[in-house]
Amino acid sequence: MSLPGGVANYYNILQLANSENISYFFVNKAKPQSIPGTISRLLVNYVRFIYITISKKYRIIHINPSLDYKSFYRDAIFIIISRILQKKILIFFRGWLEEYEQTIKGNKFKSWLFKISYAKANKYIVLSKLFKKKLLELGVSKNTEFFIETTVADTTYLSGFKLEKKIECYQEKINFLFLSRILKEKGIYIAIDSFEQFLKRFPDKQASLTIAGDGPELTQVKEYVTEKKLSGIIFTGYITGEMKKKVFYQSHVLLLPSYSEGMPNVILEAMLYGMPIISRITGAIPDIIQQNVNGFLTESLRPEIFSEFLSLIATDSNLYKKIAENNFKMASEKFVCQKVKERILKIYATF
C-alpha cells in the first residue's frame, strides 16, 4: 500500500480491508526487479493466490487492471485462475491505453487471451460509458452488468481547509499545480511550456507552478526547466503528509495535460480543495469536468491552448470563485471516501 500510484492511493483511502471478510492481495514490489526476479515473484504470487483463495474460501475476486503493456498478461492469468476456481469475478479497469487497445484488436493471440480472461468477468466497474463501449467491442457480452464509478478524493487534510481563504489568496498570487508521475505521457512538458507562455503574457503577474511527484523523467524535466531559465517553478518530489496538505491548501488550479487517463484521483482531490481543473478530453475526465463549470478541457496537446486556459482562470476572479465553489461542493457530495466506499460495498452485495 506504500507504492505510489492511483490504485494504491484509492485503496489506502477506502480501507476496504477493515471491513469484515475483505482482504487485499498485493502483486507488485516497490523496487524494479530483473526479468528472472519478476518471473519468480509472479510464480510465487500465483501459488499464494490459489492457496489463499481456496483456504479462506473467498467468493468474489476483485481485480484492478489497466489496459496496458505492463499488466495485460499478469492480470489475465489471475482472472483465468479465478475462473478455474469458479469464483465470481469483478473487474475494475483503472487505466486505459488506447494504443494497447488497438494492439489487442490487431493481434489474434492477444484478442483470444482477452476473450477467455478479461471478457469473462461476471461484472465490471468502469470510469465512464466510453470504457463500457470499448469493452463490448473487445468481446464482453452485452448482457454483462456494468457499474459506472469514480475514483476517490482523500479527505485526510480537509478539516482545517478554508475555501474562502484560498479564494482570497488567489487575488495576490496564483499557484498552478501539476501532480502526477513525472512522465512525458502525463503532459509534464506541455505544463511547463504553457506556464512559460503564461509568464511571457503576464510578466508582472505573481504566479508559480508546483511540480509534485516522482518518476523516471524527473531529472530530464529539471534540466529542461534549467535550460529555459524559468523562474517560479517548484519541484517537491513525491508528496505525502504535511507536504501534501501544504500543496493542496496553497494551490489554486490543477494543470494535468495528460495524453491518456482513466480517471486520476488527483482530479477529484483537487476539486475537493477548490481547484478548477485544466486537463484533456481523455478517459472519464469529460464525465466529471464540464467546460466553464468545473474547469477547461481540450483534445489538443498544444501548450498555447493550455496557456489560454491559465490566462482565463488567472484574470477572471468571478469565474475562478464560481468554479472553485462548484468543485468543492461537487467533490464533497460525490467523491469523498464514505460515499465511494458505500457504493463499492453495494456492488459487492449484488453478487
C-alpha positions as a printed NumPy array, in Angstrom:
array([[  0.   ,   0.   ,   0.   ],
       [  3.027,   2.281,   0.203],
       [  3.522,   2.216,  -3.577],
       [  2.843,   5.457,  -5.456],
       [  0.04 ,   5.425,  -7.99 ],
       [ -3.724,   5.634,  -8.313],
       [ -4.695,   2.097,  -7.287],
       [ -2.682,   2.075,  -4.047],
       [ -3.926,   5.578,  -3.214],
       [ -7.538,   4.544,  -3.887],
       [ -7.466,   1.547,  -1.549],
       [ -5.393,   3.356,   1.06 ],
       [ -8.194,   5.896,   1.28 ],
       [-11.124,   3.444,   1.19 ],
       [ -9.588,   0.97 ,   3.666],
       [-11.916,  -1.78 ,   2.432],
       [ -9.768,  -4.391,   4.185],
       [-11.056,  -3.028,   7.501],
       [-14.459,  -4.413,   6.535],
       [-15.335,  -7.949,   7.565],
       [-14.347, -10.673,   5.078],
       [-12.443,  -8.365,   2.703],
       [ -8.679,  -8.698,   2.182],
       [ -6.106,  -7.116,  -0.124],
       [ -3.72 ,  -9.219,  -2.218],
       [ -0.6  ,  -7.357,  -3.416],
       [  1.041,  -8.203,  -6.728],
       [  3.795,  -5.575,  -7.113],
       [  7.105,  -4.725,  -5.486],
       [  8.262,  -1.207,  -4.653],
       [ 11.583,  -1.558,  -6.491],
       [ 12.141,  -2.715, -10.086],
       [ 13.359,  -6.299, -10.457],
       [ 15.353,  -8.209, -13.035],
       [ 13.406, -10.35 , -15.514],
       [ 14.219, -13.597, -13.606],
       [ 13.241, -11.882, -10.341],
       [  9.945, -10.684, -11.81 ],
       [  9.101, -14.139, -13.198],
       [  9.944, -15.768,  -9.867],
       [  7.775, -13.243,  -7.96 ],
       [  4.838, -13.794, -10.311],
       [  5.004, -17.573,  -9.977],
       [  5.103, -17.294,  -6.191],
       [  2.182, -14.84 ,  -6.308],
       [  0.058, -17.189,  -8.416],
       [  0.695, -20.078,  -5.992],
       [ -0.066, -17.834,  -2.986],
       [ -3.21 , -16.585,  -4.703],
       [ -4.507, -20.118,  -5.32 ],
       [ -3.742, -21.209,  -1.753],
       [ -5.305, -18.155,  -0.084],
       [ -8.386, -18.147,  -2.33 ],
       [ -9.116, -21.81 ,  -1.629],
       [ -8.166, -21.941,   2.052],
       [-10.067, -18.787,   3.039],
       [-12.997, -19.577,   0.744],
       [-13.213, -16.173,  -0.883],
       [-16.284, -15.84 ,  -3.092],
       [-15.543, -12.666,  -5.085],
       [-12.231, -11.777,  -6.731],
       [-11.962,  -8.044,  -7.421],
       [ -9.17 ,  -7.27 ,  -9.907],
       [ -7.892,  -3.77 , -10.777],
       [ -6.083,  -3.883, -14.131],
       [ -5.091,  -1.168, -16.533],
       [ -5.318,  -1.998, -20.206],
       [ -1.628,  -1.588, -21.   ],
       [  1.59 ,  -3.397, -21.843],
       [  2.698,  -3.849, -18.225],
       [ -0.217,  -5.709, -16.661],
       [ -2.094,  -7.37 , -19.535],
       [ -0.603, -10.872, -19.23 ],
       [ -0.092, -10.781, -15.452],
       [ -3.717,  -9.956, -14.632],
       [ -5.12 , -12.197, -17.377],
       [ -3.587, -15.165, -15.539],
       [ -5.146, -14.085, -12.221],
       [ -8.529, -13.944, -13.984],
       [ -8.079, -17.363, -15.593],
       [ -7.112, -18.867, -12.219],
       [-10.214, -17.291, -10.659],
       [-12.381, -18.79 , -13.394],
       [-10.861, -22.262, -12.887],
       [-11.553, -21.947,  -9.161],
       [-15.156, -20.977, -10.059],
       [-15.06 , -17.648,  -8.235],
       [-17.173, -14.611,  -9.016],
       [-15.044, -12.026, -10.814],
       [-15.376,  -8.237, -10.632],
       [-13.006,  -6.213, -12.829],
       [-12.431,  -2.513, -12.237],
       [-10.484,  -1.058, -15.159],
       [ -8.304,   1.693, -13.664],
       [ -6.465,   2.908, -16.737],
       [ -6.78 ,   2.537, -20.464],
       [ -4.044,   2.882, -23.075],
       [ -5.796,   3.354, -26.401],
       [ -2.671,   2.299, -28.282],
       [ -2.729,  -1.058, -26.491],
       [ -6.46 ,  -1.438, -27.174],
       [ -5.637,  -1.269, -30.886],
       [ -2.794,  -3.758, -30.379],
       [ -5.253,  -6.269, -28.885],
       [ -7.697,  -5.758, -31.734],
       [ -4.941,  -6.336, -34.288],
       [ -3.314,  -9.365, -32.664],
       [ -5.117, -12.733, -32.832],
       [ -3.407, -14.202, -29.759],
       [ -3.959, -11.163, -27.542],
       [ -7.554, -10.891, -28.732],
       [ -8.133, -14.57 , -27.902],
       [ -6.486, -14.183, -24.489],
       [ -8.639, -11.136, -23.743],
       [-11.796, -13.053, -24.65 ],
       [-11.011, -16.013, -22.336],
       [ -9.981, -13.787, -19.427],
       [-10.985, -10.13 , -19.197],
       [-14.133, -10.649, -21.267],
       [-15.39 , -13.388, -18.924],
       [-15.826, -11.4  , -15.708],
       [-19.22 , -11.548, -14.004],
       [-19.434,  -7.772, -13.574],
       [-17.41 ,  -4.677, -14.404],
       [-16.727,  -1.304, -12.859],
       [-15.719,   1.352, -15.38 ],
       [-14.99 ,   5.036, -15.058],
       [-17.213,   6.118, -17.937],
       [-19.677,   4.85 , -20.549],
       [-16.845,   5.152, -23.075],
       [-14.991,   2.245, -21.433],
       [-18.141,   0.139, -21.358],
       [-18.483,   0.657, -25.109],
       [-14.836,  -0.283, -25.658],
       [-15.162,  -3.477, -23.591],
       [-18.213,  -4.555, -25.552],
       [-16.238,  -4.017, -28.758],
       [-13.427,  -6.195, -27.382],
       [-15.749,  -9.12 , -26.744],
       [-17.571,  -8.639, -23.434],
       [-21.156,  -9.901, -23.583],
       [-23.767,  -7.158, -23.923],
       [-25.758,  -8.895, -21.163],
       [-22.988,  -8.335, -18.59 ],
       [-23.695,  -5.904, -15.748],
       [-21.656,  -2.676, -15.655],
       [-21.306,  -0.087, -12.912],
       [-20.103,   3.453, -13.634],
       [-17.941,   4.569, -10.714],
       [-15.42 ,   7.268,  -9.817],
       [-12.088,   7.219,  -8.093],
       [-11.935,   8.873,  -4.653],
       [-10.93 ,  12.196,  -3.099],
       [ -8.774,  11.98 ,   0.018],
       [-10.301,  13.966,   2.904],
       [ -7.348,  13.448,   5.267],
       [ -6.407,  17.14 ,   5.341],
       [ -9.841,  18.671,   4.856],
       [-10.679,  19.534,   8.474],
       [ -8.614,  22.741,   8.531],
       [ -9.301,  23.77 ,   4.959],
       [-10.978,  27.123,   4.307],
       [-12.136,  27.702,   0.724],
       [-12.705,  31.399,   1.39 ],
       [ -9.06 ,  31.821,   2.384],
       [ -7.869,  30.13 ,  -0.819],
       [-10.073,  32.384,  -2.955],
       [ -8.728,  35.426,  -1.091],
       [ -5.081,  34.358,  -1.617],
       [ -5.742,  33.873,  -5.336],
       [ -6.017,  37.65 ,  -5.679],
       [ -2.411,  38.102,  -4.526],
       [ -0.639,  35.234,  -6.28 ],
       [ -1.928,  32.323,  -8.369],
       [ -0.303,  28.931,  -7.822],
       [ -0.713,  26.272, -10.519],
       [ -0.202,  22.615,  -9.621],
       [  0.984,  19.644, -11.693],
       [  0.697,  16.488,  -9.557],
       [  1.419,  13.149, -11.197],
       [  4.115,  10.656, -12.081],
       [  6.814,  12.599, -13.906],
       [  6.47 ,  11.166, -17.401],
       [  6.214,  12.766, -20.826],
       [  2.861,  10.968, -21.298],
       [  1.461,  12.785, -18.265],
       [  1.916,  16.08 , -20.108],
       [  4.714,  17.468, -17.951],
       [  6.473,  19.28 , -20.82 ],
       [  3.159,  20.713, -22.023],
       [  2.531,  22.02 , -18.498],
       [  5.955,  23.692, -18.339],
       [  5.672,  25.214, -21.82 ],
       [  2.167,  26.541, -21.173],
       [  3.328,  28.112, -17.887],
       [  6.27 ,  29.708, -19.715],
       [  3.88 ,  31.22 , -22.262],
       [  1.637,  32.445, -19.456],
       [  4.578,  34.236, -17.797],
       [  5.526,  35.902, -21.106],
       [  1.949,  37.1  , -21.496],
       [  1.701,  38.388, -17.915],
       [  5.257,  39.278, -16.842],
       [  4.041,  41.277, -13.833],
       [  1.644,  38.588, -12.562],
       [  2.655,  36.829,  -9.359],
       [  2.44 ,  33.13 , -10.285],
       [  4.121,  29.78 ,  -9.658],
       [  3.951,  26.217, -10.959],
       [  4.452,  23.459,  -8.412],
       [  5.536,  20.138,  -9.928],
       [  4.729,  17.415,  -7.395],
       [  5.599,  13.797,  -7.96 ],
       [  8.437,  11.46 ,  -8.772],
       [  9.203,   9.407, -11.831],
       [ 11.81 ,   8.254, -14.332],
       [ 11.846,  11.571, -16.205],
       [ 12.287,  13.888, -13.216],
       [ 15.981,  14.605, -13.872],
       [ 15.361,  15.434, -17.541],
       [ 12.443,  17.697, -16.595],
       [ 14.584,  19.629, -14.103],
       [ 17.253,  20.054, -16.794],
       [ 14.567,  21.262, -19.214],
       [ 13.465,  23.952, -16.736],
       [ 17.086,  24.988, -16.109],
       [ 17.815,  25.283, -19.845],
       [ 14.778,  27.534, -20.266],
       [ 15.874,  29.63 , -17.263],
       [ 12.319,  29.606, -15.945],
       [ 11.534,  31.138, -12.576],
       [  8.538,  30.313, -10.425],
       [  8.731,  26.522, -10.89 ],
       [  8.957,  24.479,  -7.684],
       [  9.81 ,  20.767,  -7.528],
       [  8.587,  18.967,  -4.405],
       [  9.179,  15.31 ,  -5.301],
       [  6.644,  12.735,  -4.162],
       [  4.38 ,  14.364,  -1.581],
       [  2.545,  12.949,   1.407],
       [  1.598,  14.044,   4.909],
       [  2.117,  17.696,   5.812],
       [  3.762,  18.5  ,   2.481],
       [  0.718,  17.216,   0.567],
       [ -1.546,  19.222,   2.858],
       [  0.51 ,  22.369,   2.257],
       [  0.47 ,  21.896,  -1.527],
       [ -3.305,  21.306,  -1.641],
       [ -4.004,  24.314,   0.579],
       [ -1.771,  26.691,  -1.383],
       [ -2.524,  25.579,  -4.972],
       [ -5.312,  27.323,  -6.889],
       [ -5.534,  25.439, -10.212],
       [ -4.706,  21.859, -11.229],
       [ -2.943,  21.576, -14.596],
       [ -2.88 ,  17.999, -15.936],
       [ -2.467,  17.854, -19.746],
       [ -2.051,  14.062, -19.72 ],
       [ -2.046,  12.208, -23.04 ],
       [ -4.252,   9.363, -21.768],
       [ -6.067,   8.69 , -18.475],
       [ -8.751,   6.633, -16.811],
       [ -9.939,   8.916, -14.01 ],
       [ -6.995,  10.136, -11.911],
       [ -7.624,  10.511,  -8.172],
       [ -5.773,  13.822,  -8.218],
       [ -8.542,  15.496, -10.223],
       [-11.163,  14.635,  -7.602],
       [ -8.797,  15.622,  -4.779],
       [ -8.039,  18.941,  -6.447],
       [-11.777,  19.584,  -6.828],
       [-12.273,  18.852,  -3.124],
       [ -9.737,  21.558,  -2.327],
       [-11.481,  24.09 ,  -4.557],
       [ -9.246,  23.918,  -7.613],
       [-10.502,  24.456, -11.172],
       [ -9.238,  21.649, -13.436],
       [ -7.332,  22.23 , -16.681],
       [ -6.902,  18.911, -18.473],
       [ -7.648,  16.952, -21.642],
       [-10.636,  15.156, -23.148],
       [ -9.482,  11.631, -22.374],
       [-10.851,   8.67 , -20.44 ],
       [-13.528,   9.525, -17.892],
       [-12.372,  13.106, -17.339],
       [-15.144,  14.638, -19.549],
       [-17.725,  12.687, -17.496],
       [-16.687,  14.735, -14.454],
       [-15.367,  18.037, -15.803],
       [-17.808,  20.291, -17.644],
       [-16.406,  23.208, -19.616],
       [-16.574,  26.511, -17.675],
       [-18.33 ,  24.732, -14.785],
       [-15.506,  22.656, -13.277],
       [-12.616,  23.871, -15.43 ],
       [-11.421,  23.589, -19.014],
       [-10.748,  20.639, -21.33 ],
       [ -9.311,  20.275, -24.805],
       [ -8.361,  17.498, -27.211],
       [ -5.258,  19.464, -28.14 ],
       [ -1.692,  18.819, -26.962],
       [ -0.589,  22.344, -27.898],
       [  0.844,  24.345, -24.954],
       [ -0.662,  27.592, -26.245],
       [ -4.178,  26.196, -25.743],
       [ -3.407,  25.392, -22.109],
       [ -1.764,  28.783, -21.696],
       [ -5.033,  30.391, -22.82 ],
       [ -6.875,  28.452, -20.096],
       [ -4.294,  29.529, -17.498],
       [ -4.726,  33.125, -18.6  ],
       [ -8.513,  32.942, -18.456],
       [ -8.668,  31.497, -14.943],
       [ -5.943,  33.86 , -13.683],
       [ -7.633,  37.049, -14.881],
       [-11.321,  36.411, -14.173],
       [-11.798,  36.361, -10.405],
       [-15.56 ,  35.815, -10.611],
       [-15.082,  32.763, -12.849],
       [-12.387,  31.41 , -10.56 ],
       [-14.608,  31.811,  -7.493],
       [-17.586,  30.169,  -9.221],
       [-15.594,  27.128, -10.368],
       [-13.791,  26.75 ,  -7.034],
       [-17.131,  26.69 ,  -5.178],
       [-18.702,  24.316,  -7.735],
       [-15.845,  21.84 ,  -7.431],
       [-15.697,  21.888,  -3.646],
       [-19.444,  21.245,  -3.42 ],
       [-19.483,  18.504,  -6.081],
       [-16.499,  16.631,  -4.633],
       [-17.826,  16.872,  -1.071],
       [-21.15 ,  15.357,  -2.114],
       [-19.965,  12.611,  -4.515],
       [-16.281,  11.755,  -4.32 ],
       [-15.315,  11.573,  -0.64 ],
       [-14.289,   8.282,   0.924],
       [-17.531,   7.378,   2.687],
       [-19.687,   7.935,  -0.399],
       [-17.428,   5.893,  -2.7  ],
       [-16.955,   3.131,  -0.122],
       [-20.713,   2.747,   0.321],
       [-21.158,   2.41 ,  -3.433],
       [-18.386,  -0.219,  -3.751],
       [-19.834,  -2.314,  -0.911],
       [-23.251,  -2.149,  -2.58 ],
       [-21.673,  -3.519,  -5.767],
       [-20.191,  -6.443,  -3.805],
       [-23.651,  -7.063,  -2.345],
       [-25.108,  -7.568,  -5.837],
       [-23.216, -10.863,  -6.257]])
